Amino acid sequence: MITDKVFLEIFNNRIQAAVEEMANVVLRTGFTAFVKETGDFGTYLLSPEGETFGSPLDTGYNLSLGIPAATAIQAIHHWKEGDIVICNDPYTTGGMVTHLPDIHLIKPYFHDGRIIAFGLCFVHSSDVGGKVPGSVSPSAYDIHMEGIRIAPVKLYEAGCMNEQVLRLLLDNSRIPEQNLGDLKALMAALNRGEQRLKELIGRYGAEQVEQGIENLLEYAELKARTIIQDIPDGSYDFWDYLEKGPGGYPIRLRCRMTITGTDIYLDFSGTDPQVRASFNIPTHNQQGHYMLVPALIRYFRTLDPAIPWNSGMVRMVRNYAPPASVLNPEPMAAVGARAATFIRVMDVITGALSQAQSSKVPAAGAGQACIVMMAMTDASDGKSKVGVIQPICGGSGARPMKDGIDGMDFAVGHLRNIPAETVEAEMPVLIERYGLRADSAGAGKFRGGSGIDLRVRILSPDTVMTARNMERMEFQPWGRLGGGVGKHGEAIFNEGRPDERNLGRIDELLLQPGDTVTFLSQGGGGYGDPYERDPAFVRNDVQKGLLSEDQAREQYGVVLNSNGKTIDEASTKLLRNGRSKNGEAFSFGEARTAFETVWTDKMQLAVNAALSSYPLALRDYLKRQTMAEAESRVAAGHPVSASAVPEIMEELRRGIGLR
């Protein structure tokens, strides 16, 4: 029970300061660009039971509320003061780790012989081995292809390092020195967290600190429940896609969000089975899992900026992800590119929530965090190099009262861009162009954010490029309440040259000196009728180079005079009055609409229901074959009903000679 709100406010600020300080230690002392520039790391304080009571807001990865740390903590049967546990294996940590590059360290904080709290931190390593530089390949089909796996084991025991464990990790990486530097940064952060917690105990006493931790979690829960109470009770369905799973068919994520009083239930029944690719998220169906709830906690924080940033915010969230689904795969499914899936889960929850709170939720953002990595032998010094070129995001979705943010999606707002100067200093490449992409934002009364335009020139022979999490290359970011879709993404090889070609999604690409790759990322979806946008705002976007005059006329009904600087008022009025307005709740774009002409919700549910009666080893194959057969029949003029799906699937099973 919360009794002293004054102390609780002071305590919350001290905890927040401690985790921010821990994060800054990693930021300032980390070795890899993905840590010190992009900020893909996290620092947290956990209760003895494993709940996150402290998480940074300003530095590093800030969406790990709901980390299921209990399994990893319980894997160590006897904790000692000075222990530090290392792990990166999703299948032995109960969903705390979700792919191998996230190397986690855990340290117990003792007082008078008992554990008061744990420090937890991780870095996304730029390489932990596996089939490709960077360790993440969309086409990996089991976790053994993705790098070294480390179940929870003591890296330090009572203050003494286990050299064999460290050697095992470093010997299985392409960048051992950089990984060692990042690990040292994590250990420094854990020590700083321990120091700050001891100071709190010295000031307030252990019992008051322990009570403060529980009260802080309870307070966040109370404030979150107050927000949920304003959401109308009911069930809200929404689904969205990862576009290209095995066989070229989209992977569907479906959720029914049910609000009952101050409780939320997320039912992901109807989500596709796990895939023979690396898009699976190993949540282990943990309740309030941090890969399922980010859209909710951001909604809570938006409406109540004072809510404590801890796992109390998701205590009232219950979820169900079907076994052997892409959100709850069986071991040893590949999981490296699970960020693509987690970002789409955010869009799915946002879409469901927007049906309940239409005036408070934005349109879809770019929907990707494309991490471009390169590996090569630098011709200038003969050294092998592996590094991140850029996390390529895109524009955020337009908001109910404001434009989207250019070049950054809300879903991955914690990621920071890497300055071109830093990239060129560390890797033999040239950044030829880096700016905002014109005509990419979804039109609306409030437009979406513009995407990114990046071109990289290769300077070293036999350079290997990987680019994971490329999404929305066909299905565009959706608009809301009359808003238009954002532009889909593109990747172009040798743009402007005779051998130019569209690359589509990049898995592993071999490049030579002089080759260029251009990335054009997605714009966010628009919100509201574009004809209601202030013409002056449209003119300003044209003058900034974000919108062409043709698109100003076509999408917004705004005509500029020949000087391009002033509005032709008469022509604009005539054009706007002569067009019908669009008030659709969602605008999905031509590609998704065409796909769902055949693959309705009912049809896709029928496929998943039929698959459930077959062994796991057959499901991905039978899904691909069933969809191909159904589309072939439709193309031949023979419509396929949902009731025919089980029969088609059984014919295909018999056709391969399996009983």
GUVODREN-211842 format. One record per residue (C-alpha): residue in three letters; x, y, z. Coordinates in steps of 0.02 Angstrom, whole numbers, plus 32768, in hexadecimal, padded with zeros to 4 digits. Last residue first. Example, Ala and Ser with C-alpha at 12.3 -4.5 7.8 and 13.67 -1.06 7.14 Angstrom:
<zakes>
ser82AC7FCB8165;ala82677F1F8186;
</zakes>
This chain:
<zakes>
arg80237820777C;leu809E787B770E;gly80AD78597653;ile80C9790A7617;gly8021790F75BF;arg7FC578D37659;arg7FF6797476B0;leu7FC279DC761A;glu7F1979897613;glu7F0579A776CE;met7F287A6076B7;ile7EAC7A73762A;glu7E267A197692;pro7E467A87772A;val7E3B7B2776BE;ala7D967B027669;ser7D2C7B4B76F6;ala7D877BF176E5;ser7D487BFE7632;val7DB17BF57595;pro7D7B7C4B74F5;his7D9C7BED7452;gly7DC97C6673C8;ala7E757C22739E;ala7EC67CAC7406;val7E597C76749A;arg7E947BC27486;ser7F4B7BF77481;glu7F327C677518;ala7EEC7BD4757A;glu7F7B7B637547;ala80007BE37578;met7FAA7C04761F;thr7FA07B4B7644;gln80567B2E7614;arg80987BB87682;lys802D7B867717;leu80567ACF76FF;tyr81117AF27706;asp81067B5E77A3;arg80967ADF77F7;leu80EF7A3D77CE;ala81757A377857;leu80F67A7178D7;pro808D79D578BF;tyr7FE279F07872;ser7F3A7A1378C6;ser7F657ACA78E6;leu7F7D7AE8782C;ala7EC27AE0780D;ala7E9E7B6B788A;asn7F297BD57842;val7EE87BC57790;ala7E347BE677C6;leu7E687C827824;gln7EBB7CC07785;met7E1E7CA2771F;lys7DAC7CF8779E;asp7E1F7D9077A9;thr7E1A7D9D76ED;trp7EA67D5A7682;val7E5F7D6F75D4;thr7E327E2775D4;glu7EA97E337668;phe7F407E3375F5;ala7EF87EBC7586;thr7ED27F2B761D;arg7F817F0E7661;ala7FD27F4575BE;glu7F5A7FD57598;gly7F6C80377638;phe7F30801876EA;ser7EC580B1770E;phe7E6F809D77B6;ala7DD280EC7801;glu7DA081287754;gly7D6681DE774A;asn7D9E820F769C;lys7D5A82B07655;ser7D1282C375A7;arg7D68833B7532;gly7D2883D674DA;asn7D2D844B756F;arg7DE6842A7587;leu7E13844C74D2;leu7DAC84EC74C5;lys7DF185307569;thr7EA385087535;ser7E8B8556748A;ala7E4985F674D7;glu7ECD8603755F;asp7F6585E674F1;ile7FDD85D57583;thr8084862F7585;lys813885F4757D;gly813F858274E6;asn815D86177473;ser80DD85D073F9;asn805385DB7479;leu8032854974ED;val7F9984DA74E9;val7F5E847D7584;gly7EE483ED756D;tyr7F3D838C75F5;gln7F6F82E875A3;glu7F73831474EA;arg7F9F83CD74F4;ala802383C0757C;gln805E83207529;asp8080837C7486;glu80D4840B74E2;ser814C83907531;leu8151837575ED;leu81E1836C7669;gly824D83E9760B;lys823F846E7692;gln81DF84E2761C;val8162845975F6;asp814A843576AF;asn812C84EE76CF;arg80A884F57645;val804A84637695;phe805084B9773E;ala800B855976EF;pro7F8084F376A0;asp7F4284C57750;arg7F13840E7748;glu7E5883EC7738;tyr7E6A83A67689;pro7EE1832276D1;asp7E5182D57735;gly7E8D829577DD;tyr7F2E82417814;gly7FBA8212779D;gly80258175779E;gly80DF818177BE;gly816081897733;gln81C680F17708;ser827F80E276E6;leu82E180FF7648;phe838880A47656;thr840680BB75CA;val8492803D75B3;thr852E806F7554;asp85B6800C74FE;gly865B806574E1;pro86C67FE27536;gln866E7F387537;leu85D17EF5758D;leu85947E4B75C8;leu84E27E50760E;glu84987DE8769B;asp83E17DFA76CC;ile83A57E947670;arg82EC7EAE7650;gly82C07EF675A7;leu83607F0F7544;asn831C7F8174BC;arg83987F88742F;glu8414800273E3;asp84917FB2736B;pro8490804572F3;arg84B080C07381;gly8438813A73D6;glu842980D67476;asn84B180527488;phe84447FD774E9;ile839E801B7528;ala83447FF575CC;glu828E802975DD;gly820F804C7667;his8154806C7655;lys810E811C764F;gly8098814876DC;val7FDF812576CE;gly7F5E81AF76C8;gly7EF781FB7754;gly7E3B81EC774C;leu7E2081B97800;arg7EC88161780F;gly7F598139779C;trp7FB480947788;pro806D807B7770;gln807C802876C5;phe80787F6F769C;glu80FF7F5C7617;met81AB7F827661;arg815A7F94770B;glu81EC7F367759;met82A97F2D7759;asn82D27EDF7802;arg83847EAE77D7;ala83FC7EFC775C;thr849C7E9C773B;met852C7EDC76D3;val85C87E7776AA;thr86597EDA7661;asp86C27E7875E6;pro87347F0875B9;ser87377FAB761D;leu86F1805875F3;ile8635803B75EF;arg85C280D175D4;val852C80E57647;arg848D81447619;leu840B8175769B;asp835D81C27681;ile82F481B97720;gly823781C07733;ser81C682557750;gly8152825D77E7;gly8099824877C9;arg802A82DA779B;phe7FA9832C780B;lys7F0E835977AA;gly7F4F82C57748;ala7FCB828776C9;gly804181F876F1;ala80F5823176EC;ser816981F37662;asp8161828075E4;ala821682B47603;arg828982447669;leu82E6829B76F6;gly83A382A176FA;tyr8443823F76E5;arg84A2823B7641;glu854E8204760E;ile858081AB76AE;leu862A8167767E;val866780BE76BA;pro870780747702;met86C5806577B5;glu86F280BB785A;ala8712816E7823;glu868C8167779D;val8607812E7818;thr863981B17898;glu8634823D7818;ala858A820377DA;pro8544821A7889;ile84EE817C78CB;asn8433818F78E2;arg83E48173798B;leu837280E379BB;his82FD81027A4E;gly8274813F79D9;val825D80917994;ala819F80827992;phe8188813F7990;asp81D4814278E1;met825F81BA78B6;gly828E82137814;asp820B829C781D;ile8197829C78B5;gly80DE828D7890;asp807283277880;lys800783617913;met7F5B83577963;pro7F2082A67945;arg7FD3826E7924;ala80248245787E;gly808681A3787A;ser814181A97892;gly81B981BD7801;gly8241814177D8;cys82C180D0782A;ile836C80A677E7;pro83E080707873;gln848480A27822;ile852B806277E6;val85457FE2786F;gly85EE7F8F7879;val865D7EFB7853;lys87127F167825;ser87A27EA577F5;lys88477F0277F5;gly88BA7F11775E;asp88DE7FCA777E;ser88A4802676E2;ala884E7F93768C;asp87D67F7F771F;thr87A27EC97724;met86E67EC9771E;ala86477EBE7783;met85B07F307775;met85127F4D77D8;val846E7FA477B1;ile83EE7F99783D;cys83417FB777F3;ala82D17FF07880;gln82267FDE782F;gly81718010783F;ala817680B777E7;gly80EF80F8785C;ala803A80C67865;ala7FB8814B788E;pro7FAF819A7939;val7F41817579D1;lys7EDE81EF7A3D;ser7E44821F79D8;ser7E14816E79A6;gln7E1E81267A56;ala7DCA807C7A4B;gln7DEC805B7993;ser7E9780AC79A8;leu7EC480297A2A;ala7EB47F9C79AD;gly7F1F7FF6792D;thr7FA0802679AF;ile7FA77F7179EA;val7FC67F367937;asp80457FC07915;met80A67F9179B2;val80A17EDB797D;arg80EE7F1578D9;ile81837F5C7936;phe81957EB87997;thr81947E5778F5;ala821F7EBA78A2;ala827E7EB27946;arg82747DF3793F;ala82FB7DF278B8;gly836C7D7C791A;val82E67D037956;ala83097C5B7903;ala82A07BCE794A;met82F47B5479C1;pro82857B447A26;glu81C97B5D7A10;pro818B7C0779DD;asn811D7C7D7A41;leu80FD7D1979D9;val81167CC37930;ser80A27C3B796D;ala80DB7B9379B2;pro806F7BAA7A4D;pro7FE77C2E7A39;ala80107CDB7A80;tyr7F9A7D077B0E;asn7FA87DA97B6E;arg7F7E7DF67C15;val7FA07EAD7C3C;met7F757EEB7CEB;arg80297EE27D29;val80617F437C90;met807E7FF17CDA;gly80C77FA57D79;ser81587F797D09;asn81A980237D20;trp81AA80D47CDC;pro814F812D7D69;ile80B9818C7D20;ala80DC82467D19;pro80C582557C5C;asp8010821A7C6D;leu7FB582137BC6;thr805481F97B61;arg809D81837BE3;phe800481137BDE;tyr8004810D7B20;arg80BE80E87B22;ile809E805A7B9C;leu801780137B2B;ala807B80197A88;pro810E7FC87AE2;val80A57F317B1F;leu80CF7E977AB7;met818E7E957AB3;tyr81977EC07B6D;his81307E297B9E;gly80957E587C02;gln807C7DA17C2E;gln81037D2C7BF0;asn80C47CC87B5B;his81737C7E7B46;thr81947D267AF1;pro820C7CDA7A73;ile81EA7D5279E1;asn81F47CFF7935;phe822E7D63789E;ser82CC7CFC787C;ala828D7C8A77F3;arg823A7BE077EB;val819E7C2D7835;gln813A7C1D78D5;pro80807C0C78B4;asp801D7CA67880;thr7FBC7D0F78FC;gly7F067CDB7904;ser7F077CD679C1;phe7F6C7D6C79FD;asp7EF87D917A8F;leu7F2C7E2E7AED;tyr7EC97E437B8E;ile7EC47EEC7BE4;asp7E817F0D7C93;thr7E3F7FAE7CE0;gly7D877F8D7CBD;thr7D897F077C37;ile7DE67F367B99;thr7E007EAD7B19;met7E857EBB7A92;arg7E6F7E3A7A09;cys7F157E2979B1;arg7F527DE97909;leu80037DE178C5;arg800A7DA37811;ile80A67D6777B9;pro809E7D967701;tyr80C27D14767B;gly81667D10761B;gly81887C577634;pro81CE7C7576E1;gly81947D1E7726;lys81877DBA76C0;glu81127E4476F8;leu81127E4877B3;tyr805B7E6C77C9;asp7FD07EC37827;trp7F397E93788D;phe7EB47EE778F5;asp7E227EB37963;tyr7DD67F1A79F0;ser7D757ECC7A7F;gly7D0F7F357AF8;asp7D147FA97B8D;pro7D2B805F7B5F;ile7DD880A27B8C;asp7DCD811E7C1D;gln7DEE80957C9E;ile7E8F806D7C43;ile7ED881147C7A;thr7EAF80F77D32;arg7EF680487D23;ala7F9C80927CE9;lys7FA181067D80;leu7F8280787DFA;glu800280067DA7;ala8086808E7DAC;tyr806180A97E65;glu806B7FEF7E8B;leu81177FE27E3A;leu815580787E9D;asn810980317F3C;glu81687F8E7F25;ile820F7FE67F0C;gly81EC80617F99;gln81C97FD38012;glu82737F887FEB;val82C480347FFD;gln8269805180A2;glu82A47FAA80E4;ala83587FC480AD;gly8371806B8104;tyr834A811A80C3;arg83F3816E80A8;gly846980DB80AD;ile83EE8073804A;leu83E680FB7FC6;glu84A481067FC0;lys84AD804A7FAD;leu843680577F19;arg84A580DA7EC7;gln854280717ED9;glu84EC7FD57E96;gly84B080357DFE;arg856180757DDF;asn85A57FC47DEB;leu85257F887D6D;ala855580157CF7;ala860E7FEB7D05;met85E57F367CDD;leu85857F6C7C43;ala86157FD87C05;lys868D7F467C20;leu861B7EDA7BB6;asp861D7F5D7B2C;gly86DB7F5F7B2B;leu86E27EA27B24;asn866B7EA27A91;gln86D97F1F7A37;glu87747EB57A50;pro871B7E157A1B;ile86D47E597976;arg86B27DC27906;ser866C7D64799A;asn86797CAF79D3;asp87227CC17A28;leu86DF7D537A8F;leu864F7CF27ADB;leu86B07C547B06;arg87427CBC7B48;leu86CE7D157BC2;val86897C717C02;gln87387C277C15;glu87797CC27C6F;asn86FB7CB17CFD;met871C7D567D55;cys872A7D5E7E12;gly86B87DD87E72;ala86547D557ED0;glu863C7CF97E2C;tyr864F7D627D90;leu86157D287CE4;lys85987CBA7D3E;val85287C5A7CC7;pro847A7C797C80;ala84717C1B7BD9;ile84EB7C557B54;arg84C47C397A9D;ile85457C627A17;gly85087CA0796F;glu84707CA97900;met84787C08789C;his845A7B9E7937;ile83B97C007952;asp83627BAC78C1;tyr83257BE47817;ala83987C7677F2;ser834D7CD2775C;pro83327D7777B6;ser83EC7D7B77E3;val842A7DC07889;ser84DA7D9578C3;gly85267E3F789C;pro85947DF17817;val85347D5C77D3;lys85247CA277FC;gly85397CAE78B8;gly85B47D067929;val85867D7B79B7;asp85977E1D7954;ser85637ED47967;ser85357EAE7A1A;his848F7EF67A54;val84BF7F267B03;phe846B7EED7BA2;cys844D7F217C55;leu84017EDD7CF4;gly84237F137DA6;phe83CD7EAB7E29;ala83787EDF7ECA;ile837D7ECF7F88;ile83D27E267F8C;arg83F87DED803C;gly849C7DDE809D;asp84947E8380F9;his84737EE18058;phe848E7E917FAE;tyr847B7ECF7EFA;pro84787E3C7E82;lys84C67E537DD6;ile847D7E237D2E;leu84D47E377C84;his847B7E247BDE;ile84C27E107B2F;asp843C7E3F7AAF;pro84897DF97A0F;leu84347D507A2F;his837E7D807A1F;thr82EA7D927A97;val833D7D917B41;met82C77D9C7BD7;gly82527D207B83;gly826C7C8F7BFB;thr83287C9D7C07;thr83547BEF7BC5;tyr83067BFF7B18;pro83347CB37AF2;asp83EF7C977B0F;asn84587D337B2E;cys849D7D197BDD;ile851D7D5F7C57;val85127D597D15;ile85767DCE7D85;asp859B7D967E36;gly85EF7E0E7EB1;glu85807DDE7F44;lys854B7D2B7F2B;trp84B27CE07ED7;his848E7C277EEF;his84167BCC7E7D;ile84347C347DE1;ala83AA7C047D66;gln83307C5F7DD9;ile836F7D087D9D;ala83617CD57CE6;thr82B07C957D01;ala827B7D2F7D64;ala82B47DAE7CE2;pro82117DBD7C80;ile82307E707C42;gly81887EC87C4E;leu81C97F777C36;ser82557F637BB7;leu82247FF57B46;asn82AA80747B74;tyr833F803B7B0E;gly83CD80B67B2B;thr83C781617B7B;asp833581D57BA3;leu82B381687BF7;pro831F80F67C60;ser82D280627CBD;gly82BB80457D78;phe823C7FD37DCD;thr824E7F447D51;glu82047EA77D9F;gly827C7E167DBF;glu82417DD07E66;pro82D37E237EC1;ser82997EC77E72;leu82F27EFC7DD4;leu83587F967DA6;tyr83767FB27CEE;thr83F87FE47C6C;gly83DA7FCF7BB1;phe843B7FCE7B0F;asp842080027A5C;gly845D80B57A6D;thr848180DA79B6;glu8525813679D7;lys857F80E47A6A;val8525803D7A5E;phe8510801A79A5;ala85B580737988;thr860E7FED79EE;phe867F80177A80;gly8612804B7B13;thr865980C67B92;arg85ED81617B80;leu8549810B7B53;val856280817BD2;val858480FD7C60;asn84F281667C21;ala847D80D37C38;met84B380B97CEC;glu849881737D0C;glu83E981677CC2;val83C980D07D30;ala83FF812F7DCD;ala83A281D07DA1;gln830081707D8B;ile831A811A7E33;arg833981C27E87;asn82A182107E34;asn8232817E7E69;phe827281897F1C;ile824A82427F27;glu819B82247EE3;leu8182818F7F58;phe81BE81F27FEE;val813A82767FCE;lys80B781F17FA9;asp80CB81A08054;thr804A8116806E;ile804080AD7FD1;met800080008000;
</zakes>
